[in-house]
């Protein structure tokens, strides 16, 4: 990226109205005449990509990567269970079960059934109905809800094994992360396309194509149909209720990617070299400066799962360090002793000062943490409380959120997340807490125990402690499971 840190870009990409950073990047990244558009100099990427996807089920992945895949499956299923009663989840199911809606594929988190593509759509909408699922910060995508929903539901529909699902998730994350990074956020922004919609459609297509054993030719056609359906407007930044956001980040990509695979399986033909041929999707003028090498360098060796992250708290990624600091400081003070709270963070602090969505609005999050003495899943998502609780509204006036340039990573360095929270007391010295990172970010990954603890916290209130433990154990043994029906059934109510 040029002219802005990675952290500033993600802040803009996560909060309502925060489009400034990527707009600035886009202005600096105008396409220029380039030999990349010359057929003789274009690096061909379709042959290695299609070979990798077609052979993914038989490729050996390190045990550590397979474990990370299982943990991301667990994290996604926990998100689905926790979010199943939220608005985006309910609407996703209403669509899938609407007039003419019938089928034999379970909508994850329920016992209801719909046609395969509709069930996957509803499951993915559920997985991203709130800010709790995984993400790849370097790609600005949240892959789990779309890819895991599609892989697990397709495996159930076709009688495929848990090991096949794990392998499919690995290849799905590769495409979900690599394609947005190759094109670049500024170029996608300039084209009006959101990374968050682009990545999941290709990731879901790759995952489901590998599950069905499509050959290289079929995979090429699948990618062509993914390209035709790659979409998602940056207007999601203006969303308030997290419904359109759930559609762009999850439901749309799951539906479109799975459809592309099913069409290719049936014999639909497209442009077989759509990433390489002049006039194809990745050779269009808007993407002329895309770094094509990102798509294939280290493929099958350097895994995007290593760059994926987990959210420890039910809030947007860049808010998490401030949330952790606020929770720690709340143990030392009562709300009536607080005169003022200052939150200093890198990047677009204004985005999180005035975000439309509760889980991204730091003054709101600070208010409920201090007033409640905790942060629970329900309060973090509550528009009603954000706008209707007078005590919360009054406390929000005490909270300032400002940018701190000293916390920025240097240009070219890996993105980090941090925050410094200062509580000015009515009497006594200020309380200060600096959080350099929250465990779960790629630089400081969660352990298996960390992810399992988070999953238990999300699942147990809905399913009970025994079923939560059973879910954790079943996902841990997914590589030896056949079929996946029991796993699907155990999270349904």
C-alpha positions as CSV (number, residue, x, y, z in Angstrom):
1,X,0.0,0.0,0.0
2,X,1.1,3.6,-0.6
3,X,0.4,6.7,1.3
4,X,-1.3,5.1,4.2
5,X,-0.7,2.3,6.7
6,X,-2.4,-1.0,6.6
7,X,-4.1,-0.2,9.9
8,X,-5.6,3.0,8.6
9,X,-7.0,1.2,5.6
10,X,-8.7,-1.5,7.7
11,X,-10.2,1.0,10.0
12,X,-11.8,2.7,7.1
13,X,-12.9,-0.7,5.7
14,X,-14.6,-1.7,8.9
15,X,-16.5,1.2,10.2
16,X,-19.6,3.0,8.8
17,X,-18.7,6.0,6.7
18,X,-14.9,5.5,7.0
19,X,-14.1,5.6,3.3
20,X,-11.4,8.2,3.4
21,X,-8.3,6.0,3.6
22,X,-9.1,3.8,0.7
23,X,-10.3,6.8,-1.3
24,X,-6.9,8.3,-0.8
25,X,-5.2,5.1,-1.8
26,X,-7.3,4.9,-4.9
27,X,-6.4,8.4,-5.9
28,X,-2.7,7.4,-5.6
29,X,-3.2,4.2,-7.5
30,X,-4.5,5.3,-10.9
31,X,-3.8,2.8,-13.6
32,X,-0.9,3.7,-15.9
33,X,0.2,2.2,-19.2
34,X,1.9,-1.0,-18.3
35,X,3.6,-3.9,-20.0
36,X,1.4,-6.1,-17.7
37,X,-1.3,-5.7,-20.3
38,X,1.1,-7.0,-23.0
39,X,0.2,-10.6,-23.8
40,X,3.9,-11.4,-24.1
41,X,4.8,-10.2,-20.6
42,X,1.8,-11.3,-18.5
43,X,2.6,-13.9,-15.9
44,X,0.2,-16.9,-16.5
45,X,-1.6,-17.8,-13.3
46,X,-4.5,-19.9,-14.4
47,X,-2.6,-23.2,-14.9
48,X,-1.0,-23.3,-11.4
49,X,-4.3,-22.0,-9.8
50,X,-6.5,-24.6,-11.5
51,X,-4.0,-27.4,-10.8
52,X,-3.8,-26.4,-7.1
53,X,-7.6,-26.3,-6.7
54,X,-8.2,-29.5,-8.6
55,X,-5.6,-31.4,-6.7
56,X,-6.3,-29.9,-3.2
57,X,-8.0,-33.0,-1.9
58,X,-4.9,-35.1,-2.5
59,X,-2.4,-32.5,-1.5
60,X,-0.5,-32.8,1.8
61,X,-0.9,-29.8,4.1
62,X,1.1,-29.5,7.3
63,X,-0.6,-30.8,10.5
64,X,-0.4,-27.3,11.9
65,X,-2.4,-25.9,9.0
66,X,-5.0,-28.6,9.2
67,X,-5.4,-27.8,12.8
68,X,-5.8,-24.1,12.0
69,X,-8.5,-25.1,9.5
70,X,-10.4,-27.1,12.1
71,X,-10.2,-24.2,14.5
72,X,-11.6,-21.8,11.9
73,X,-14.4,-24.3,11.3
74,X,-15.1,-24.4,15.0
75,X,-15.0,-20.6,15.3
76,X,-17.5,-20.3,12.4
77,X,-19.9,-22.9,13.8
78,X,-19.8,-21.1,17.2
79,X,-20.6,-17.9,15.5
80,X,-23.5,-19.5,13.7
81,X,-24.9,-20.8,17.0
82,X,-24.5,-17.5,18.8
83,X,-25.9,-15.4,15.9
84,X,-28.9,-17.5,14.9
85,X,-31.5,-15.3,16.5
86,X,-30.1,-12.0,15.1
87,X,-31.9,-10.1,12.4
88,X,-29.6,-11.0,9.5
89,X,-29.9,-14.7,10.4
90,X,-33.7,-14.6,10.6
91,X,-33.9,-12.8,7.3
92,X,-31.6,-15.3,5.7
93,X,-33.7,-18.1,6.8
94,X,-36.9,-16.4,5.8
95,X,-35.5,-16.0,2.3
96,X,-34.4,-19.7,2.1
97,X,-37.7,-20.9,3.5
98,X,-39.9,-18.5,1.5
99,X,-42.5,-19.4,-1.1
100,X,-41.3,-22.4,-3.0
101,X,-38.4,-22.9,-0.7
102,X,-37.9,-26.6,0.1
103,X,-35.1,-29.1,0.1
104,X,-33.0,-31.5,2.1
105,X,-30.0,-29.4,3.2
106,X,-30.0,-28.3,6.8
107,X,-29.7,-24.5,7.5
108,X,-26.8,-24.6,10.0
109,X,-27.7,-23.9,13.6
110,X,-31.3,-25.0,13.0
111,X,-33.3,-28.2,12.1
112,X,-34.9,-26.5,9.1
113,X,-34.1,-27.6,5.6
114,X,-34.0,-25.8,2.2
115,X,-32.5,-26.3,-1.2
116,X,-28.7,-26.5,-1.1
117,X,-27.8,-23.0,-2.4
118,X,-30.5,-21.4,-0.3
119,X,-29.5,-23.3,2.8
120,X,-25.9,-22.2,2.4
121,X,-26.9,-18.6,1.8
122,X,-28.9,-18.6,5.1
123,X,-26.1,-20.3,7.0
124,X,-23.5,-17.8,5.8
125,X,-25.8,-14.9,6.7
126,X,-26.1,-16.3,10.1
127,X,-22.3,-16.7,10.5
128,X,-21.8,-13.0,9.9
129,X,-24.9,-11.7,11.6
130,X,-22.6,-10.0,14.2
131,X,-18.9,-9.0,14.6
132,X,-17.6,-12.3,16.1
133,X,-16.3,-14.5,13.2
134,X,-12.8,-14.8,11.8
135,X,-11.0,-12.5,9.4
136,X,-7.9,-12.1,7.2
137,X,-6.7,-8.6,8.1
138,X,-4.2,-8.4,5.2
139,X,-6.9,-9.1,2.7
140,X,-9.8,-7.3,4.3
141,X,-12.1,-10.4,4.1
142,X,-14.0,-12.5,6.6
143,X,-13.9,-16.0,5.0
144,X,-15.3,-18.4,7.6
145,X,-19.1,-17.8,7.3
146,X,-19.2,-18.3,3.5
147,X,-16.5,-20.9,3.0
148,X,-17.3,-23.1,6.0
149,X,-21.1,-22.9,5.5
150,X,-20.7,-24.0,1.9
151,X,-18.2,-26.7,2.5
152,X,-20.0,-28.3,5.4
153,X,-23.4,-28.2,3.8
154,X,-22.2,-29.5,0.4
155,X,-20.4,-32.4,2.3
156,X,-23.7,-33.2,4.0
157,X,-25.6,-33.1,0.8
158,X,-23.2,-35.3,-1.1
159,X,-22.1,-37.7,1.7
160,X,-18.5,-36.4,1.9
161,X,-16.1,-36.8,4.8
162,X,-14.9,-34.4,7.4
163,X,-11.4,-34.7,6.1
164,X,-12.6,-33.5,2.7
165,X,-14.2,-30.5,4.4
166,X,-11.0,-29.6,6.1
167,X,-9.0,-29.8,2.9
168,X,-11.7,-27.7,1.1
169,X,-11.5,-25.0,3.8
170,X,-7.7,-24.8,3.3
171,X,-8.0,-24.2,-0.4
172,X,-10.9,-21.9,0.1
173,X,-9.0,-19.6,2.4
174,X,-6.2,-19.5,-0.2
175,X,-8.3,-17.9,-2.9
176,X,-10.3,-15.7,-0.4
177,X,-7.1,-14.1,0.8
178,X,-4.9,-14.1,-2.3
179,X,-7.3,-12.6,-4.9
180,X,-8.0,-9.4,-3.0
181,X,-4.4,-9.0,-2.0
182,X,-3.2,-9.5,-5.6
183,X,-5.6,-6.9,-6.9
184,X,-5.2,-4.5,-4.0
185,X,-7.7,-2.7,-1.9
186,X,-7.2,0.7,-3.7
187,X,-7.9,-0.8,-7.1
188,X,-11.0,-2.6,-5.9
189,X,-12.1,0.6,-4.2
190,X,-11.6,2.6,-7.4
191,X,-13.7,0.0,-9.2
192,X,-16.4,0.2,-6.6
193,X,-15.8,-3.4,-5.6
194,X,-15.4,-4.3,-1.9
195,X,-12.7,-6.8,-0.9
196,X,-15.2,-8.3,1.5
197,X,-17.5,-9.5,-1.3
198,X,-14.7,-10.4,-3.8
199,X,-12.7,-12.8,-1.6
200,X,-15.5,-15.0,-0.3
201,X,-17.0,-15.8,-3.8
202,X,-13.7,-17.1,-5.1
203,X,-12.9,-18.8,-1.7
204,X,-16.3,-20.6,-1.7
205,X,-15.9,-21.5,-5.4
206,X,-12.5,-23.0,-4.8
207,X,-13.5,-24.9,-1.6
208,X,-16.6,-26.4,-3.2
209,X,-14.9,-27.2,-6.5
210,X,-12.2,-29.2,-4.6
211,X,-14.9,-31.0,-2.6
212,X,-16.7,-32.1,-5.8
213,X,-13.4,-33.2,-7.4
214,X,-13.7,-30.9,-10.5
215,X,-10.9,-31.3,-12.9
216,X,-8.7,-28.4,-14.1
217,X,-10.9,-27.5,-17.0
218,X,-14.0,-27.4,-14.8
219,X,-12.1,-25.4,-12.2
220,X,-11.2,-22.8,-14.9
221,X,-14.8,-22.5,-15.9
222,X,-15.8,-22.2,-12.2
223,X,-13.4,-19.3,-11.7
224,X,-14.9,-17.6,-14.8
225,X,-18.3,-17.7,-13.3
226,X,-17.0,-16.5,-10.0
227,X,-15.5,-13.6,-11.9
228,X,-18.9,-12.8,-13.4
229,X,-20.5,-12.8,-9.9
230,X,-17.7,-11.0,-8.1
231,X,-19.4,-8.0,-6.6
232,X,-20.1,-6.1,-3.4
233,X,-20.4,-2.3,-3.2
234,X,-18.6,-0.2,-0.6
235,X,-21.9,1.2,0.4
236,X,-22.0,-1.5,3.0
237,X,-20.1,1.1,5.0
238,X,-23.4,3.0,5.4
239,X,-25.3,0.0,6.7
240,X,-26.7,0.3,10.2
241,X,-28.4,-3.0,11.0
242,X,-25.7,-5.4,9.9
243,X,-28.0,-7.0,7.4
244,X,-26.6,-5.7,4.1
245,X,-23.1,-6.2,5.6
246,X,-23.9,-9.9,6.3
247,X,-25.1,-10.2,2.7
248,X,-21.9,-8.6,1.2
249,X,-19.4,-10.3,3.6
250,X,-21.0,-13.8,3.7
251,X,-24.3,-14.6,2.1
252,X,-23.6,-13.3,-1.4
253,X,-20.2,-14.9,-1.7
254,X,-21.4,-18.3,-0.4
255,X,-24.3,-18.3,-2.8
256,X,-22.4,-17.1,-5.8
257,X,-19.3,-19.3,-5.3
258,X,-21.3,-22.4,-4.8
259,X,-23.5,-21.6,-7.8
260,X,-20.3,-21.2,-9.9
261,X,-19.1,-24.7,-8.9
262,X,-22.4,-26.4,-9.5
263,X,-22.7,-24.8,-12.9
264,X,-19.2,-25.9,-13.8
265,X,-20.0,-29.4,-12.6
266,X,-23.1,-29.5,-14.9
267,X,-21.0,-28.5,-17.9
268,X,-21.4,-24.8,-18.0
269,X,-18.5,-23.3,-20.0
270,X,-17.0,-19.9,-19.5
271,X,-13.7,-18.2,-20.4
272,X,-11.2,-20.9,-19.5
273,X,-8.3,-18.5,-19.0
274,X,-10.2,-15.5,-17.6
275,X,-7.3,-14.4,-15.4
276,X,-4.7,-14.5,-18.2
277,X,-6.4,-13.7,-21.5
278,X,-6.5,-10.1,-22.7
279,X,-10.0,-8.8,-22.0
280,X,-10.5,-11.3,-19.2
281,X,-11.5,-10.3,-15.7
282,X,-8.0,-9.9,-14.2
283,X,-6.7,-8.2,-17.4
284,X,-9.2,-5.4,-17.3
285,X,-7.9,-1.9,-17.2
286,X,-8.9,-1.3,-13.5
287,X,-6.7,-4.3,-12.5
288,X,-3.8,-3.5,-14.9
289,X,-1.3,-3.1,-12.0
290,X,-2.4,-6.1,-10.0
291,X,0.4,-8.1,-8.5
292,X,-0.3,-11.4,-10.2
293,X,2.5,-13.2,-8.4
294,X,0.6,-13.0,-5.2
295,X,-1.9,-15.5,-6.6
296,X,0.6,-18.3,-7.1
297,X,3.8,-17.6,-5.1
298,X,4.2,-20.2,-2.4
299,X,0.8,-21.8,-3.4
300,X,0.5,-25.0,-1.4
301,X,3.4,-24.0,0.8
302,X,2.7,-20.6,2.3
303,X,-0.9,-20.8,3.6
304,X,-3.4,-17.9,4.0
305,X,-4.6,-19.6,7.2
306,X,-1.4,-18.4,8.7
307,X,-2.6,-14.9,8.1
308,X,-6.1,-15.4,9.4
309,X,-7.2,-14.1,12.8
310,X,-9.8,-14.7,15.4
311,X,-11.8,-12.1,17.3
312,X,-11.6,-12.4,21.1
313,X,-14.5,-10.0,21.7
314,X,-17.8,-9.6,19.9
315,X,-16.7,-6.3,18.3
316,X,-15.0,-5.1,15.1
317,X,-11.3,-6.0,14.8
318,X,-9.7,-2.5,15.3
319,X,-11.8,-1.9,18.4
320,X,-10.6,-5.0,20.3
321,X,-7.5,-3.5,22.0
322,X,-9.5,-0.6,23.4
323,X,-12.2,-3.1,24.5
324,X,-9.6,-5.2,26.3
325,X,-8.1,-2.1,28.0
326,X,-11.6,-0.9,29.1
327,X,-12.5,-4.3,30.6
328,X,-9.2,-4.3,32.5
329,X,-9.6,-0.8,33.8
330,X,-13.3,-1.4,34.8
331,X,-12.0,-3.8,37.5
332,X,-10.3,-0.8,39.2
333,X,-13.0,1.8,39.1
334,X,-16.8,2.4,39.4
335,X,-18.6,4.3,36.6
336,X,-19.7,7.1,39.0
337,X,-16.0,7.9,39.7
338,X,-15.2,8.5,36.0
339,X,-14.9,12.1,34.7
340,X,-13.6,11.3,31.2
341,X,-12.2,8.5,29.1
342,X,-9.7,9.1,26.3
343,X,-9.1,6.3,23.8
344,X,-6.0,6.7,21.6
345,X,-5.6,4.4,18.6
346,X,-3.8,4.3,15.3
347,X,-5.6,4.9,12.0
348,X,-9.0,6.3,11.4
349,X,-10.1,7.0,15.0
350,X,-13.0,9.1,13.8
351,X,-14.5,6.0,12.1
352,X,-14.8,4.3,15.5
353,X,-15.9,7.4,17.3
354,X,-19.1,7.7,15.1
355,X,-19.7,4.2,13.6
356,X,-23.3,3.4,12.9
357,X,-23.1,-0.2,14.1
358,X,-22.9,-0.7,17.9
359,X,-20.1,-3.3,17.8
360,X,-17.9,-0.7,16.0
361,X,-18.7,2.4,18.1
362,X,-16.1,2.8,20.8
363,X,-18.0,5.5,22.9
364,X,-21.0,3.1,23.0
365,X,-18.8,0.1,23.9
366,X,-17.0,2.1,26.6
367,X,-20.3,3.1,28.1
368,X,-21.7,-0.4,28.3
369,X,-18.5,-1.8,29.7
370,X,-18.3,0.8,32.4
371,X,-22.0,0.7,33.3
372,X,-22.4,-3.1,33.1
373,X,-19.0,-4.1,34.4
374,X,-18.7,-6.5,31.4
375,X,-19.2,-6.8,27.7
376,X,-21.7,-9.4,26.6
377,X,-22.6,-10.5,23.1
378,X,-26.2,-9.1,23.3
379,X,-25.2,-5.6,24.4
380,X,-22.4,-5.3,21.9
381,X,-24.9,-5.7,19.0
382,X,-27.9,-3.7,20.5
383,X,-29.0,-0.8,18.3
384,X,-31.9,-0.4,20.7
385,X,-29.6,0.2,23.6
386,X,-27.2,2.3,21.6
387,X,-30.0,4.7,20.7
388,X,-32.6,4.2,23.5
389,X,-30.7,3.9,26.8
390,X,-30.4,7.4,28.4
391,X,-27.7,6.3,30.8
392,X,-25.6,5.0,27.9
393,X,-26.2,8.2,25.9
394,X,-25.0,10.3,28.8
395,X,-21.9,8.3,29.5
396,X,-20.9,8.3,25.8
397,X,-20.4,12.1,26.1
398,X,-17.5,11.4,28.5
399,X,-15.6,9.3,25.9
400,X,-13.2,10.8,23.3
401,X,-11.6,8.7,20.6
402,X,-8.5,10.2,18.9
403,X,-5.8,9.1,16.5
404,X,-2.4,8.5,17.9
405,X,0.2,8.6,15.1
406,X,2.9,7.2,17.4
407,X,1.1,3.8,17.5
408,X,1.2,3.5,13.7
409,X,3.3,0.8,12.1
410,X,6.1,2.1,9.8
411,X,5.4,2.0,6.1
412,X,6.0,-1.5,4.8
413,X,5.8,-3.2,8.2
414,X,3.1,-5.7,9.1
415,X,-0.1,-4.3,10.4
416,X,-0.6,-4.3,14.1
417,X,-3.5,-3.3,16.4
418,X,-3.2,-1.3,19.6
419,X,-4.9,1.2,21.9
420,X,-4.2,3.3,24.9
421,X,-7.1,4.1,27.3
422,X,-6.8,6.8,29.9
423,X,-9.5,7.2,32.5
424,X,-9.6,10.5,34.2
425,X,-11.1,10.1,37.7
426,X,-13.2,12.6,39.6
427,X,-10.6,12.3,42.3
428,X,-7.1,10.8,42.2
429,X,-4.6,10.1,39.5
430,X,-5.6,8.9,36.0
431,X,-5.7,5.2,35.2
432,X,-3.9,4.2,32.0
433,X,-3.8,0.9,30.1
434,X,-1.9,0.3,26.9
435,X,-2.8,-2.8,24.9
436,X,-0.2,-3.5,22.1
437,X,-2.3,-6.3,20.6
438,X,-5.2,-8.6,21.4
439,X,-4.4,-12.3,21.2
440,X,-6.0,-13.7,18.1
441,X,-4.3,-11.3,15.6
442,X,-1.9,-13.2,13.2
443,X,1.2,-11.8,14.9
444,X,-0.1,-13.2,18.2
445,X,-2.4,-16.1,17.4
446,X,-4.8,-17.8,19.7
447,X,-3.9,-21.2,20.8
448,X,-6.2,-24.2,20.3
449,X,-7.3,-23.8,24.0
450,X,-8.0,-20.1,23.4
451,X,-10.2,-20.8,20.4
452,X,-12.0,-23.7,22.1
453,X,-12.7,-21.5,25.2
454,X,-14.1,-18.8,23.0
455,X,-16.3,-21.3,21.2
456,X,-17.6,-22.7,24.5
457,X,-18.5,-19.2,25.7
458,X,-20.5,-18.6,22.5
459,X,-22.2,-22.0,22.3
460,X,-22.9,-23.0,25.9
461,X,-25.7,-20.4,26.5
462,X,-27.6,-21.8,23.5
463,X,-26.7,-25.5,23.6
464,X,-25.5,-26.2,27.1
465,X,-22.1,-27.1,28.4
466,X,-22.2,-30.8,27.4
467,X,-23.1,-30.1,23.8
468,X,-20.6,-27.3,23.6
469,X,-17.9,-29.7,24.7
470,X,-19.2,-32.3,22.2
471,X,-19.0,-29.8,19.4
472,X,-15.4,-28.9,20.3
473,X,-14.4,-32.6,20.4
474,X,-16.2,-33.4,17.1
475,X,-14.5,-30.6,15.2
476,X,-11.2,-31.5,16.7
477,X,-11.7,-35.0,15.2
478,X,-13.1,-33.8,11.9
479,X,-10.2,-35.2,9.9
480,X,-11.4,-38.7,10.8
481,X,-15.1,-38.1,10.6
482,X,-17.4,-39.6,8.0
483,X,-19.9,-38.4,7.4
484,X,-20.6,-34.9,8.8
485,X,-24.3,-35.4,9.4
486,X,-23.9,-35.7,13.2
487,X,-21.9,-32.5,13.4
488,X,-24.6,-30.6,11.5
489,X,-27.4,-32.1,13.6
490,X,-25.7,-31.4,17.0
491,X,-25.7,-27.6,16.5
492,X,-29.3,-27.5,15.3
493,X,-32.3,-26.5,17.5
